[in-house]
Amino acid sequence: MPVPTDFWPQTLVEWTRVSLVPLVFVSAVVAIYQLRRNVLQSRASFLLELESKWDRIAPSRKLAQKMKGSVRAKVFKEHPDKKDAEQEKQLRIGYASYLKDLKDNDPVEFTDLTEYWGFHETLGLMVRKRHIPFRDVYLLYKGPLVEIDRACPEFVKMWQGEAHMPAGLYENMLRLAQRAARRERREVIVAGLKFWR
């Protein structure tokens, strides 16, 4: 059976049209690949910049560690036999009290601590605007974010109630910390379920 002659392109124009389809498809795939690679490179650069900023706020991080150690020691000493949920509640109250005292009695140290919060506020904004994925931030800063979720919400709520404080103070930091704490709790539950299988 002979092949019909009108099936194959006969002229240069017809051959050009036929060859453009795969060429456009390949070009689109290459462009998407390049765009994706550029996005990943810019995210990596941003994360490296975050790491250098993290190193620059070392004094503020030490203040956060000092606060954590002080509040935990006090709460665990006063409530050694309480269940985890009650100790968690007492930790939140202890952090709020510690931060209020620090703000009232040592404004210089308190200002240094807010630099630490400012770093996490920037992180929260970048995640909220989807400039960097939550997963990357969570893997890098899980511990500090979970501790911020314990330490800051009650105090920041109290602080926002003061006359000169703007609404939405540290909103991005608190949202990010809450999300990280939820993720950590979910991971603990999943790990427990895997253990008992």
Contacts in CASP RR format, 6 or more apart in sequence:
PFRMAT RR
TARGET T0000
AUTHOR 0000-0000-0000
METHOD contacts of the structure
MODEL  1
MPVPTDFWPQTLVEWTRVSLVPLVFVSAVVAIYQLRRNVLQSRASFLLEL
ESKWDRIAPSRKLAQKMKGSVRAKVFKEHPDKKDAEQEKQLRIGYASYLK
DLKDNDPVEFTDLTEYWGFHETLGLMVRKRHIPFRDVYLLYKGPLVEIDR
ACPEFVKMWQGEAHMPAGLYENMLRLAQRAARRERREVIVAGLKFWR
9 15 0 8 1.000
9 17 0 8 1.000
9 18 0 8 1.000
43 131 0 8 1.000
43 132 0 8 1.000
43 133 0 8 1.000
43 136 0 8 1.000
46 126 0 8 1.000
46 131 0 8 1.000
46 132 0 8 1.000
47 132 0 8 1.000
47 136 0 8 1.000
47 140 0 8 1.000
50 123 0 8 1.000
50 140 0 8 1.000
51 140 0 8 1.000
53 119 0 8 1.000
54 61 0 8 1.000
54 119 0 8 1.000
57 115 0 8 1.000
57 116 0 8 1.000
57 119 0 8 1.000
59 112 0 8 1.000
60 112 0 8 1.000
60 113 0 8 1.000
60 115 0 8 1.000
60 116 0 8 1.000
60 119 0 8 1.000
61 116 0 8 1.000
61 144 0 8 1.000
63 109 0 8 1.000
63 112 0 8 1.000
63 113 0 8 1.000
63 116 0 8 1.000
64 113 0 8 1.000
64 116 0 8 1.000
64 144 0 8 1.000
64 147 0 8 1.000
64 151 0 8 1.000
67 95 0 8 1.000
67 98 0 8 1.000
67 99 0 8 1.000
67 102 0 8 1.000
67 113 0 8 1.000
67 151 0 8 1.000
68 147 0 8 1.000
68 151 0 8 1.000
70 98 0 8 1.000
71 91 0 8 1.000
71 94 0 8 1.000
71 95 0 8 1.000
71 98 0 8 1.000
71 151 0 8 1.000
72 91 0 8 1.000
74 94 0 8 1.000
75 87 0 8 1.000
75 90 0 8 1.000
75 91 0 8 1.000
75 94 0 8 1.000
76 87 0 8 1.000
78 90 0 8 1.000
79 86 0 8 1.000
79 87 0 8 1.000
79 90 0 8 1.000
82 90 0 8 1.000
88 150 0 8 1.000
91 150 0 8 1.000
92 150 0 8 1.000
92 151 0 8 1.000
92 153 0 8 1.000
92 154 0 8 1.000
93 154 0 8 1.000
95 150 0 8 1.000
95 151 0 8 1.000
95 152 0 8 1.000
95 154 0 8 1.000
95 155 0 8 1.000
96 154 0 8 1.000
96 155 0 8 1.000
96 158 0 8 1.000
99 110 0 8 1.000
99 113 0 8 1.000
99 151 0 8 1.000
99 152 0 8 1.000
99 155 0 8 1.000
100 155 0 8 1.000
100 158 0 8 1.000
102 109 0 8 1.000
102 110 0 8 1.000
102 113 0 8 1.000
103 110 0 8 1.000
103 159 0 8 1.000
117 148 0 8 1.000
117 152 0 8 1.000
117 170 0 8 1.000
117 173 0 8 1.000
118 170 0 8 1.000
118 173 0 8 1.000
120 141 0 8 1.000
120 144 0 8 1.000
120 145 0 8 1.000
120 148 0 8 1.000
120 170 0 8 1.000
120 173 0 8 1.000
120 176 0 8 1.000
120 177 0 8 1.000
121 170 0 8 1.000
121 172 0 8 1.000
121 173 0 8 1.000
122 172 0 8 1.000
123 137 0 8 1.000
123 141 0 8 1.000
123 172 0 8 1.000
123 173 0 8 1.000
123 176 0 8 1.000
124 137 0 8 1.000
124 172 0 8 1.000
124 173 0 8 1.000
124 175 0 8 1.000
124 176 0 8 1.000
125 172 0 8 1.000
126 132 0 8 1.000
126 137 0 8 1.000
127 133 0 8 1.000
127 134 0 8 1.000
127 137 0 8 1.000
127 172 0 8 1.000
127 176 0 8 1.000
128 172 0 8 1.000
128 175 0 8 1.000
128 176 0 8 1.000
134 176 0 8 1.000
134 179 0 8 1.000
137 145 0 8 1.000
137 176 0 8 1.000
137 180 0 8 1.000
138 145 0 8 1.000
138 179 0 8 1.000
138 180 0 8 1.000
138 183 0 8 1.000
141 180 0 8 1.000
142 180 0 8 1.000
142 183 0 8 1.000
142 184 0 8 1.000
143 180 0 8 1.000
145 176 0 8 1.000
145 177 0 8 1.000
145 180 0 8 1.000
145 181 0 8 1.000
146 177 0 8 1.000
146 180 0 8 1.000
146 181 0 8 1.000
146 184 0 8 1.000
148 173 0 8 1.000
148 174 0 8 1.000
148 177 0 8 1.000
149 174 0 8 1.000
149 177 0 8 1.000
149 178 0 8 1.000
149 180 0 8 1.000
149 181 0 8 1.000
150 181 0 8 1.000
152 170 0 8 1.000
152 173 0 8 1.000
152 174 0 8 1.000
152 177 0 8 1.000
153 174 0 8 1.000
153 178 0 8 1.000
156 169 0 8 1.000
156 170 0 8 1.000
156 174 0 8 1.000
159 165 0 8 1.000
159 169 0 8 1.000
160 166 0 8 1.000
160 167 0 8 1.000
160 168 0 8 1.000
160 169 0 8 1.000
END
